[in-house]
Amino acid sequence: MLSGLGVRDMSAVLKLVTQKQFSEQVDVDLESSSRNGHSLQTPLSYLSPWQPAVLRHVTERFSVKGQTVLDLTCAAGATGVECASQGRHFIGCTNEYALAKLARARLNPADIAEVVLRLQFINFKRPVDIRGFQEPFSNFFDIDTYRELLSLKLALRGSQDRVGHFIQFVVASIIHGHTVGHLSAYTSPQAAITPGAQATLNGKRGEVPSYRAVGARVIKKAAMLLRDGIPSGLQDDSIERSIYCAEPNNIIDVGTGKVDLALLCPEQPGAVQQGLRSWLRSWWLGVDLPEQRPEIASIPAWQEHISEVLLETARVVRRGGRAVIRTGNGRLGTKVVNYKEQLAQVLDACLPTYWQVEGTIIEQHVKSSGLIKGASDRPYSSGAGELVVLRRK
């Protein structure tokens, strides 16, 4: 195959073949992660596997202003805030309609004055039908909190404007949780547990849901989310901010060769994914909770899935573009699995025509001496991931 190449061509081929893969590190301070990103990235941040410092490093390293970044598992769109802030076009995909709705609202925020003005025109004391309160909401909300929530929900029903959608997003971030800033009794901010489980939790804590003023909490939360202002990229209509509801192996709405950088954090067998599903959040947004998808329960099934995802990613990423895949160790039953090794097997066996491994970026978790008394600079590795960087051939 090489016999027809000239000396210069042969030299270039040999240089490519022998080129070493890079290996680098990005420090992640988990204790101060909320300070490292824009305030709009903080609500529902547990849904995103990308720490702001890591995301910033990757986007600055492998894309430039004006290029397009695709997040195939964007959840509620936190990555889009960072990308738009850097002047990158952003396309996000999520397989849950409620999260797609939240991502669109996050990437088109209203300012605090618009939020306050809209709330002033809503009658939180309007008569509403509360016959549905006792089951299943009475274990989560005080009846007057529920009445105000329902009044706001009805007032925003069918809203197609940016301000209404952003208020829905703000309420979704405080609909349930464990602080007085949330609207519910003490519960998980991540997953809405069943009414029976919440009743048991209330009994253990010896408490009943207390009244939480909805309007005041919405304004306070909106002010927190907007404390860093609205990034210019989220005000610039020339910067694309598209969100699609799609599985990562079937992103038909994304054009061929349109993407410069793709981000992917694939689901791992044995990982608890469904625990983040929230029936209360879906109720508030007026959407059905999606049916529980079949779990990827084995390594062969995961390899087949990731092969399909990377083949679809190869379609949308231009030649010379990159894909960055976040992997790490996981557990399947009692067995520890290195998903970077499993990914390498897939690339070698199925996808060498499309992808070349360029290198690895290691997330190095460090403690913040500024936040924790007596903390050292010694890194620790709990939850750290490895990012595999691929180049589209």
TABELCOR-V602236 format. One line per field, one symbol per residue. phi: phi as a letter, one per 40 degrees, with the letter a starting at -180 (. if undefined). Layout:
# TABELCOR-V602236
phi = ???
This chain:
# TABELCOR-V602236
phi = .cccccccccccccccccccccaabbcbbccbccccbcdccccfcccbcccdcccccccccbabdgcbbbbcbcfcgcccccccccgccbbbbacbcdcccccccccbcccccccccccccbccbccbcbcccdbbcccbbccccccccccccccccgcbcccccccdcccdcbcaibbccccbcdacccbcccdccccccccccgbbdbcbccdccccccccccbccgcddccbcccccabbbcacccaccccccgcccabbabccbdgcccccccbccccddcgbccccccdccbacdcccccccccccccccccccgcbbbbcbicabbgcccbccccccdcccccbbccbbbccibbbcbcbccccbbcgcbcccbbdgcbbbcbbbcc
